[in-house]
Amino acid sequence: MIGALAGLLSFFLGYVSRPHRETWFESALMIVSAMMGASFSSVVLSAFMSSLVLVSRRFRINPGRPPRNLKIDSADNIATPVASSFGDLITLIILTFLTSLLVNVIRTYWATVLLIILSLALPGFILLVWRNPYVSELLFEGWTATILSMVISR
């Protein structure tokens, strides 16, 4: 969802600065690139962070923030700095790679087909999240802060 909103916002800002110069192919490319970039970077970063936490636990390193009453060396807390350092970098690398692949087929309907597939898959993903009791509350909470931070960062 955030990827689609980011793509739409990019299209809107491009259209405001250069009216009537954006074509359907360019707008579909922006939206699909943002959606696929967000999806792939989520998968890569989630797998990386989960692996980091598991390896840290295996070697008895505290991957997160220690409890207040427990005195642990701050060098042990590695998950937060790694996530903040690599998150944007990995996302930009994936977004650049995907966009460079899609730019080669910009005047075709590949981006449109991908946009339709991603849009049709969205209700299925929403249903999966709705049925998962651990994350179902995220469908209704946190969207305001996420969308406002996206708008501010643009």
Backbone torsions as a table, in degrees:
resi	resn	phi	psi	omega
1	MET	NA	-45.0	-179.2
2	ILE	-65.7	-37.3	176.8
3	GLY	-61.6	-41.8	178.0
4	ALA	-65.7	-42.4	178.3
5	LEU	-65.0	-38.4	178.1
6	ALA	-65.3	-41.2	177.4
7	GLY	-64.5	-42.4	177.2
8	LEU	-64.6	-39.5	177.6
9	LEU	-64.8	-40.7	177.5
10	SER	-62.9	-42.3	177.7
11	PHE	-62.2	-45.3	-179.2
12	PHE	-62.1	-45.5	-179.9
13	LEU	-65.4	-37.1	175.7
14	GLY	-66.4	-37.8	179.7
15	TYR	-69.6	-36.0	179.1
16	VAL	-67.4	-40.7	-177.6
17	SER	-78.2	-28.9	179.0
18	ARG	-136.5	79.9	-176.5
19	PRO	-61.7	142.8	174.8
20	HIS	63.7	18.7	176.5
21	ARG	-108.3	-13.8	179.1
22	GLU	-84.7	132.9	176.5
23	THR	-103.7	170.6	177.3
24	TRP	-60.4	-38.7	-177.9
25	PHE	-63.0	-41.3	179.5
26	GLU	-68.7	-40.6	-179.7
27	SER	-69.0	-40.6	177.0
28	ALA	-63.4	-38.7	177.8
29	LEU	-62.4	-42.7	179.2
30	MET	-65.0	-44.7	-177.4
31	ILE	-67.0	-45.3	-179.6
32	VAL	-66.6	-40.4	178.2
33	SER	-61.1	-43.0	179.4
34	ALA	-66.6	-42.7	-179.2
35	MET	-66.6	-47.1	-179.4
36	MET	-69.5	-37.0	177.3
37	GLY	-62.6	-43.5	178.6
38	ALA	-65.7	-40.3	-179.6
39	SER	-66.0	-50.2	-178.4
40	PHE	-66.2	-39.4	179.6
41	SER	-68.5	-32.6	175.0
42	SER	-62.6	-43.7	179.7
43	VAL	-64.3	-48.1	-177.5
44	VAL	-64.5	-47.3	-177.9
45	LEU	-69.2	-36.2	177.1
46	SER	-65.1	-44.1	178.7
47	ALA	-64.3	-41.7	-179.7
48	PHE	-65.2	-45.8	-178.5
49	MET	-68.2	-37.9	176.5
50	SER	-63.8	-41.9	177.4
51	SER	-64.9	-39.8	178.9
52	LEU	-62.3	-42.9	179.1
53	VAL	-65.5	-43.1	180.0
54	LEU	-64.6	-42.2	178.1
55	VAL	-67.1	-40.2	178.4
56	SER	-62.0	-44.1	178.5
57	ARG	-63.9	-37.5	-179.7
58	ARG	-62.5	-38.9	-179.5
59	PHE	-95.5	15.7	176.0
60	ARG	58.3	41.3	174.7
61	ILE	-107.7	133.8	179.3
62	ASN	-75.0	111.5	-177.3
63	PRO	-77.7	-19.0	-175.9
64	GLY	-120.8	-159.1	-178.5
65	ARG	-79.1	131.8	-179.3
66	PRO	-75.1	155.5	174.0
67	PRO	-61.0	155.7	-174.9
68	ARG	-63.2	-33.9	-176.9
69	ASN	-87.5	-0.4	-178.7
70	LEU	-107.8	124.4	-179.0
71	LYS	-92.3	106.4	178.4
72	ILE	-125.4	143.3	179.3
73	ASP	-57.9	135.1	-176.7
74	SER	-68.1	-16.5	177.6
75	ALA	-69.0	-19.2	178.6
76	ASP	-71.9	-23.8	-176.6
77	ASN	-82.0	94.8	-172.9
78	ILE	-110.0	-20.5	-174.3
79	ALA	-65.1	-43.8	-177.6
80	THR	-66.0	-48.5	178.1
81	PRO	-63.9	-36.7	179.5
82	VAL	-67.5	-42.0	179.2
83	ALA	-63.5	-43.1	-179.0
84	SER	-71.9	-30.1	-179.5
85	SER	-78.2	-46.3	-173.5
86	PHE	-91.2	-16.6	-176.1
87	GLY	-58.1	-56.4	-179.3
88	ASP	-67.2	-38.2	-178.9
89	LEU	-63.1	-48.6	179.7
90	ILE	-63.8	-41.6	179.5
91	THR	-62.0	-43.8	179.8
92	LEU	-67.3	-36.7	177.8
93	ILE	-65.0	-45.8	179.7
94	ILE	-65.3	-42.9	179.0
95	LEU	-62.5	-42.3	178.6
96	THR	-63.9	-43.8	-180.0
97	PHE	-63.1	-47.7	-179.5
98	LEU	-64.0	-42.1	-179.9
99	THR	-65.6	-39.1	178.8
100	SER	-66.3	-31.2	174.6
101	LEU	-70.7	-42.5	-177.4
102	LEU	-74.4	-25.9	179.6
103	VAL	-64.9	-28.4	178.8
104	ASN	-66.4	-20.9	-179.6
105	VAL	-120.7	35.2	-171.8
106	ILE	-67.0	-34.0	-177.6
107	ARG	-91.1	17.9	175.8
108	THR	-115.6	-179.3	-178.3
109	TYR	-96.2	17.8	178.4
110	TRP	-60.5	-46.1	-179.9
111	ALA	-64.3	-35.6	178.4
112	THR	-66.6	-43.4	178.6
113	VAL	-62.7	-44.7	178.1
114	LEU	-63.2	-38.3	177.5
115	LEU	-63.5	-41.1	178.5
116	ILE	-65.9	-43.6	179.7
117	ILE	-62.5	-46.0	179.7
118	LEU	-65.0	-38.2	178.9
119	SER	-67.6	-37.4	178.2
120	LEU	-72.5	-28.0	179.4
121	ALA	-77.4	-21.8	-175.7
122	LEU	-58.4	-46.5	178.0
123	PRO	-60.8	-34.7	177.3
124	GLY	-64.3	-41.1	178.2
125	PHE	-68.1	-38.1	176.7
126	ILE	-62.1	-41.1	178.4
127	LEU	-64.0	-40.2	177.4
128	LEU	-62.0	-42.6	178.9
129	VAL	-68.0	-39.7	-180.0
130	TRP	-59.8	-37.9	-177.6
131	ARG	-82.9	-11.5	179.6
132	ASN	-89.6	113.3	-174.4
133	PRO	-67.8	-19.9	-178.0
134	TYR	-77.6	-27.8	-176.0
135	VAL	-125.0	3.1	-175.0
136	SER	-63.4	-30.1	179.9
137	GLU	-67.8	-17.7	179.1
138	LEU	-71.0	-16.0	176.3
139	LEU	-65.6	-24.7	-175.0
140	PHE	-114.8	-16.3	-176.7
141	GLU	-113.0	146.2	172.7
142	GLY	88.4	-7.7	-178.3
143	TRP	-67.7	-37.2	-178.5
144	THR	-62.1	-48.4	-179.7
145	ALA	-64.6	-39.1	-179.4
146	THR	-66.5	-44.9	-179.1
147	ILE	-68.6	-40.9	178.0
148	LEU	-64.9	-38.7	178.3
149	SER	-67.0	-34.2	176.4
150	MET	-66.3	-42.2	179.3
151	VAL	-66.2	-40.8	179.6
152	ILE	-65.3	-37.7	-177.3
153	SER	-72.2	-19.8	179.5
154	ARG	-78.3	NA	NA
